[in-house]
Amino acid sequence: MLTLPVLLLLLVAVGGSAGMAGILGWLFHRLSRLEASGQDLERLLSDNAALREQIEAMRSDIEQLGERVDFSERLLEKGAPESDDHNSLS
């Protein structure tokens, strides 16, 4: 027959083992999530670089459009020479 101290010792040993198993399971779960987040981080950094390239291309396009607008405005300020063809349409 088991005495009370032996039963308590078994209970503590089993409970401690279960607790350790739970902690180890939690640690392995966290490690797998960290590895997955590392892969996500690499993907995000790659996406970020691609987006930066697209933004730079758009800035270049906007700059060229601005230059075209400035050129068109200068042409309009100079005024187009009037011709008889334009007057005959009115």
VEXTI-165869 format. One line per 3 residues: number of its first residue (from 1); their letters; for each residue x, y, z of C-alpha. Coordinates in pm, whole numbers. Example, Ala and Ser with C-alpha at 12.3 -4.5 7.8 and 13.67 -1.06 7.14 Angstrom:
BEGIN
1) as) 1230/-450/780  1367/-106/714
This chain:
BEGIN
1) mlt) 0/0/0  123/349/-85  167/601/189
4) lpv) 64/965/169  418/1102/111  474/855/-174
7) lll) 140/951/-333  227/1321/-305  568/1258/-457
10) llv) 408/1071/-750  150/1347/-795  422/1614/-802
13) avg) 632/1409/-1044  340/1350/-1282  216/1706/-1252
16) gsa) 566/1843/-1307  614/1623/-1609  284/1736/-1756
19) gma) 376/2096/-1688  713/2053/-1853  550/1885/-2152
22) gil) 309/2179/-2179  592/2433/-2160  796/2245/-2421
25) gwl) 493/2223/-2649  436/2596/-2614  803/2669/-2689
28) fhr) 798/2453/-3002  480/2628/-3114  641/2970/-3064
31) lsr) 952/2862/-3251  749/2744/-3549  558/3074/-3553
34) lea) 886/3268/-3540  1023/3069/-3832  705/3137/-4029
37) sgq) 721/3507/-3945  1082/3511/-4065  964/3384/-4404
40) dle) 686/3642/-4402  943/3910/-4323  1152/3810/-4625
43) rll) 843/3821/-4848  744/4162/-4708  1093/4301/-4765
46) sdn) 1085/4175/-5123  741/4327/-5179  862/4652/-5023
49) aal) 1157/4671/-5263  928/4609/-5562  688/4879/-5445
52) req) 974/5127/-5403  1083/5059/-5763  728/5119/-5886
55) iea) 707/5444/-5688  1035/5565/-5839  905/5483/-6190
58) mrs) 584/5676/-6117  783/5974/-5987  981/5977/-6310
61) die) 659/5962/-6515  506/6246/-6311  820/6455/-6355
64) qlg) 806/6403/-6734  437/6496/-6738  514/6812/-6543
67) erv) 780/6907/-6798  530/6850/-7080  272/7069/-6906
70) dfs) 531/7344/-6858  626/7322/-7226  260/7338/-7333
73) erl) 199/7637/-7108  498/7821/-7257  365/7752/-7607
76) lek) 22/7881/-7511  170/8195/-7353  355/8274/-7676
79) gap) 31/8244/-7862  -26/8073/-8190  -8/8290/-8502
82) esd) -352/8361/-8636  -428/8229/-8978  -713/8297/-9215
85) dhn) -832/7934/-9185  -927/7982/-8819  -1114/8305/-8893
88) sls) -1315/8153/-9174  -1456/7884/-8948  -1629/8131/-8720
